[in-house]
Amino acid sequence: MAITIAAETPLQDDVRAMVADLNATMIPLTPREFQFQLTVEQMAEPALTTFVARDGNGRHVGMASLKDHGGGLGEVKRMFTLPEVRGQRVGSMLLERLEQLAREKGLSRLVLETGEAPGFEAAYRVYERGGFTVCGAVLDYPDSGFSRFYEKKIS
């Protein structure tokens, strides 16, 4: 399957649909007070860049955002692929594109927060294959036991 990945505004219907799908997937897995979801409006803020993966027909199949926190620190946010393309490396391609942008911006460390519960195993595999390692709590996320944190130092 031919996949293209480009920075796009999250303020479009197909990205809104992916965010809704991501939220519907995550909500049953973790208590709501330990979910840190961004809206598409928040994803459109200047500190964030959202990439959309599209198949050869231009259909959205995945997304991921990079938030620049300043001081060389970037955060992976709102990473999601449609169920029908999982296992086809779309998530890995998105992660690679985020890392490329992080390097272009001169960031030296990427971090992310994801759930710590059954149902997140595929996400763990993508992050770990991408060179991320488990670390302690990052940024202002609580160390609640419902989150798993990852980091990757980049040059």
N, C-alpha and C positions, 0 to 999 in steps of 0.2 A: 504494500500500500504506500503510495506517495504521500508524504506529509510535508506541509509547509508550516513554518512557525514565524509569526510576525508580531511585533508590538501593535496592539490595537486598543481602542477605547473599550473599557468594560461597559460603557453606557449604550449597549446595543442588545437587541432582544435575544440573540443566541447566547451571549455571555450571561445575561440575566437568567436564562433557562439553565445553563450549567451551574450557576451559583445556587439556584433553587434545588437542582439535583444533588449538589454537594451537601447542602444543608439538610436535605431529606435523608441522605445517607448517614450523616454525622449525628443528627439529633438523637436517634435511639441508642447510640453507643456510649455516650458520656453525659453525666448530669449537665443540665443547661448552664449552671453557674460556672462550669469549667470549660465552656466552649467560647472561643475567641474569634468569632466569625466577623468578617468585614462585609459590608454591603457593597454593591457595585459603585455606589456614590463614593464610599470611602476608598475603594480601589482606584477611583479616578483622580485621587489627590496627587499633587505634583511629586511627592516623595516615592510614589509607586509607579512601576511599569508593569503592565499586564501583557503577557504573551498568549496568543491563541493559536492552537494547533488546528489545522484544517486538512481534510483529506483531498484527494484529487478533484473532487466535485465541489470543493469550497465549503463543505459542511464542517461545522465545529466538532472537534473530537476531544479537545482537552484545553486546559488553561493553567497558568501559574503566574504569580506576581512576585516581583522583587521590591522590597521596601528598603530604601536607603535611610538608615538611621543617623548617618554622619559618623565622623571619627573612624572611618574604615569598616564600619559594621553594616552588613546587609541581612535582611530577613526574607526567607522564602514564605510566601503567603498564598492561600487559596489554590493549592495545587489539586488538580482533578482531571481524570480522564473518563470518558464514557465507558461503561462496562463492556461494550462490544469491541473496544480496541485494547483492552487491558491484555498484557502479555505480548504486545506488539511494539514495545519500547517507546511509546509516545511519551510516557512520563519521564523516561530517561532523556529523551530529546529535549523536552521542556526544561528539565533540570540543567542540562548542558548549556542551553541558551541563556538561562538565568546566570549561570556561572560566567559565561562569556561577557554578559553585560556587566556583571560585578567587576570583572577584570578591567573592562573599558572604563569604569567609573573609579578605578583605583581602590576598590574595597579589598580588605585583607582577610576578612572573616565573614562567613555566612552562618546563620543560625536558623533554627526553625523549631516550632512547637507542633506536636501532633498528639493524637490521643494515645492513651495507654490502656487498651482494652482489646478483647477479641474483636476482629473486624478490621484492624489496622495493619495486619501482617504484610499485605501487598505494598503499602506505603513504606514500611520499614525496609523491605527489600529494595525498593527504588532508591531510597536515600543511602542505604549502606553500599549498594553497588556503585552509587555515584560518589563514594569516598567520604560520606558523612559518618561521623562517629557519635555515639551517645555521650551526652555531657550532662552537667547539672543544669538547674533552672537558668534560663536566660531572660534578659530584659526585665520586664516587670511581671512576668508570669509567675503565679504561685506554684510552689512545689507541693502540689496537692495529692500526688499519687494517681491523678487522672490524666496527666500529661507525660509525654516522653519528649526529651529535648535532644537535638542534634546540632553539631557544628562541623564546619569544614574550614580549615585555613587555606587561603588561596594566595597566589603570588602575582 
